[in-house]
């Protein structure tokens, strides 16, 4: 099977740059801008990938305005612990995130992030865990962003944890001949 690069993306937190070789396009945009393009791939933002790659409940645990609940859920023959994190700062409580943990191996299999309207904004599924040193890392991460209207499946052939990267690893220059697309600025 021949592999092809669908896109390369870098971000410094305020601006992102994307090279799409198959379309011969180079996109620069505001990393904080809302995703409103009719083309779903142009709605992908670096923060969406970061939110999918990492499961971090620390902000919820350290926030006195957050509550959590634990329930059991079943899908077919599998059973899960489901942790729900709820923001109670406003008069109406707001479901923020759910984490699904497989009871057979205690690995995170799903993360759902909810919007202000209570609907699922992003649904991330994790599978194919492999040990990287002492850390289990998923080999496949599937992101479905319902608000930005795209799906992305990331399959990791080789992963390394806490590897030092050179400073230029996050530099992406516009390829020669690629059309420059400047995304609209964000809010």
N, C-alpha and C positions, 0 to 999 in steps of 0.2 A: 504494500500500500504506500503510495506517495503522499508525503505530508506537505502541506502548504501553510504559509502564514496568512491567517485571515486578517489580523490587524496587530499592530504594536501600539501600546499606549503608555505614556508616562504622565506624571503629574507632580507639581510642587505644592499641591494643596489649594492653590488659588487658580491656577491655569492647567489645562490638560492639553496634550498633543497626541493625535492619533494618525498613524499612517495605515492606509488601507491599500496594499499593493494591487490586489485584484481589480480595484476600481480606479487605481492611479489617483487617489485623493489623499490630501494631508489636511487634517482638521485641527484647528486651534479654538479653544473655547474656555469659558469660565467654569471652573470645576464646581462652583456653588450654584450655578444656574439651574433652573427647573428644566426638566426634560420634556420638551413640547414638540419635537420634530415629528413629522408624519412618517419618516423613515425610522423604524424602531432601532436599528443599529446606531443611529446618531443620538439616541436617547441614553446610551450607555455612558455612565460617569465613573471615574476612578473610585469614588466613595462607595458605589454600589458593589464593586468587586471587593474592596477592603471589608465592607460590612459582611459580605458573604464568606470571605476567607477566615475571619476570626470570630470566635464566639467569646464574648467578654461580658460577663454579668456584673463586674465590679461597679460600674456606675449605678446599677440598680440597688445593689446591696448597701452601698455607702450613702444613698439618698433616703432621708427620712420620709419623703413624700411617695416612695415606691413601696408597693406591697407585692408579695408573691403568693401563689397558690400551687399546690401539687395535686395532680390527679393521675389516675391510670387510664390509658386508652388502649384499645385493641384494633388492629387492622389485620384481618385474616387470622393467621396463627401467631402473629407477633404481638408482643405487648410492650408498652412504652410507659415511662414516667413522663408526664408533661408538666413543665414548670411554666406558669403564666406570670408575667410581670406587668403590674397595673400601676399607673400613675394616678394618685389620689389628690394631687395638688389643687385641682379645680373642683367645682361643685359636683360635676359629673366625672366619675372615674373613667380613665382611658386605658384600654388594653394596649400595651406597647409591643410586647414580644412574647412568643411561646417557643420553648426549647423542648424538642422531643428526644428522649434518651432511651435507646433500646435496652430493655431489661436483661437481655441475654448476655450482653458484653459491656454495658454501661457506656456506650459511645453515642455521641450526638449524631442523630440521623436526619434531623430536620430543624430548621429555624424559620419561624414565621414572624415578619415584622409588619405591624399594623399601622394604618394611617389614622388621621384624626377622626375620620368617619366610621372607624371601627372595622373597616374591611381590610383584608390582607393586601398589603402593598407589595411585599416581596416574600417569596417562598423559596427557601434554599434547602436542597437535599444533599446529604453527604453519604458516600459509600466507598468501598474498597480501601479501608484503612490499612496502612502499613506502618511499621515502626521506623522512626527516624531517630536513632539513638534511643532515648527513653520516652520519646514523644510519639504517640500514634497520630498520623496525619492522613486525611482522606485522599485517596487517589482520584476520586471523581467528585466534583462539586457542580451541581446543577442549580442555576439561578433562574427563577421566573419572576420578572418584575412586572406586575400587572399594571401599575401606574404608568410606567414608561413604555409599556407594551413591547417587551422583548424577552427572549429566553437565551441563556448562554450555558453551555456545558463545557466545563474545564476538566481535562484529563491530564494528570501529571505523570509523565514518564519517569522523571527523576526529580526528587525534591531534596533540599538540604535546609537545615534549620540553623539560624543564627550565623550564617556565613557572611563574612565581611565583603561588601560590594564596593567597587571603585566609584568615585564621585560621578564619573561620566556615565554610569549605568542608567541614570535617569535623564539623560540628554537624548532627545530625538530630533534630528534635523529633517527638514523637508527634503524628500528625495527629488533628485533632478527630474524635471518634467511632470511632477505630480501637481495636480490642481489644488490650490490653496482654498480652503473653505473656512471662513471665519464665522463661528457660531455666535448668535446673539448673546449679548451680555445678560447676566442674571439679575436677580432682584437686588 
